[in-house]
Amino acid sequence: CATGRVGTACGRCDDGYYMLGGTCEVCPGRSDWWPSVLACFFGVFILFVTYYAANSAVTAYTSSMLATSVSFGALVTGMQSLTVMSQMSVEWSSSWTDFLNGLGFIAFDLEPL
């Protein structure tokens, strides 16, 4: 096969090459800096939103009972999401399978109990 070609009858380009006019050309170097910059901007944005939400006039008057209720609801929702993982056809470790089966009651699956 010619440089950059692989496969049956040298019919495709190898990794790091692309097809151009019937020949395999070397891919130019990729610039991997933009995902990091995007993640940084997103992180700063989340910090500003969190700061605003935590210090707004609305949150100044919330009661601790409301905060506790919302936190508990988020916890239950997260645990119910974990129970979905036990339904996947994946070979889990025995300890993780036991943990997921134990959470089944939160999703109203009373059979394992």
C-alpha positions in Angstrom: 0.0 0.0 0.0 1.0 3.6 -0.6 1.8 5.8 2.3 -1.3 6.5 4.4 -3.4 3.7 2.8 -4.7 0.6 4.6 -7.3 -2.0 4.4 -8.6 -4.3 1.7 -7.0 -3.4 -1.6 -5.6 -0.3 0.2 -9.0 1.2 -0.2 -9.1 3.6 2.8 -6.9 6.1 4.6 -5.0 5.3 7.8 -5.6 7.2 11.0 -4.1 10.6 10.7 -4.8 10.8 7.0 -7.8 12.0 4.9 -8.9 11.4 1.3 -8.3 14.2 -1.2 -8.6 13.5 -4.9 -7.9 9.8 -4.6 -4.8 10.2 -2.4 -4.4 10.1 1.3 -3.0 13.3 2.7 -1.6 13.8 6.2 -4.1 15.6 8.5 -2.9 19.0 9.7 -2.3 19.4 13.4 -5.4 19.9 15.4 -5.7 22.7 17.8 -7.0 21.2 21.1 -6.9 24.5 23.1 -10.5 25.6 22.3 -12.3 23.0 24.4 -10.3 24.0 27.5 -11.1 27.7 26.9 -14.8 26.9 26.4 -14.8 24.9 29.6 -13.2 27.8 31.5 -15.8 30.2 30.1 -18.6 27.8 31.0 -17.2 27.4 34.5 -17.0 31.1 35.1 -20.5 31.5 33.8 -21.8 28.9 36.2 -20.0 30.6 39.1 -21.7 33.9 38.2 -25.1 32.3 37.9 -24.6 30.5 41.2 -23.5 33.6 43.0 -26.4 35.6 41.6 -28.9 32.8 42.6 -27.4 32.5 46.1 -27.4 36.2 46.8 -30.6 37.3 45.1 -33.5 39.0 47.1 -35.6 35.9 46.5 -33.2 33.5 48.3 -32.8 35.9 51.2 -36.3 35.1 52.3 -36.4 31.4 51.8 -36.9 29.2 54.8 -34.7 26.4 55.8 -37.6 24.0 55.4 -38.0 24.9 51.7 -34.2 24.4 51.2 -34.4 21.0 53.0 -37.3 19.9 50.9 -35.7 20.8 47.7 -32.4 19.2 48.7 -34.3 16.0 49.7 -36.2 16.0 46.4 -32.9 16.3 44.4 -31.4 13.4 46.4 -34.4 11.1 45.8 -34.3 12.0 42.1 -30.6 11.2 41.9 -31.1 7.9 43.6 -34.0 7.0 41.3 -31.7 7.8 38.4 -29.2 5.3 39.8 -31.8 2.6 39.9 -32.1 2.9 36.1 -28.5 1.8 35.9 -29.5 -1.6 37.4 -31.8 -2.2 34.5 -28.9 -1.9 32.0 -27.4 -5.1 30.6 -23.9 -4.4 31.9 -21.8 -6.8 34.0 -21.6 -4.8 37.2 -19.5 -5.8 40.2 -21.4 -7.7 42.9 -21.1 -4.9 45.4 -22.4 -2.3 42.9 -25.2 -4.7 41.9 -26.2 -5.1 45.5 -26.1 -1.3 46.0 -28.3 -0.7 43.0 -30.8 -3.4 44.0 -31.0 -1.9 47.4 -32.0 1.4 45.9 -34.9 -0.3 44.1 -37.4 0.6 46.8 -37.0 4.3 45.9 -38.2 3.5 42.4 -41.0 1.5 43.9 -39.4 -1.8 42.9 -40.2 -4.0 45.9 -39.4 -7.4 44.3 -35.8 -7.6 45.4 -36.8 -6.8 49.0 
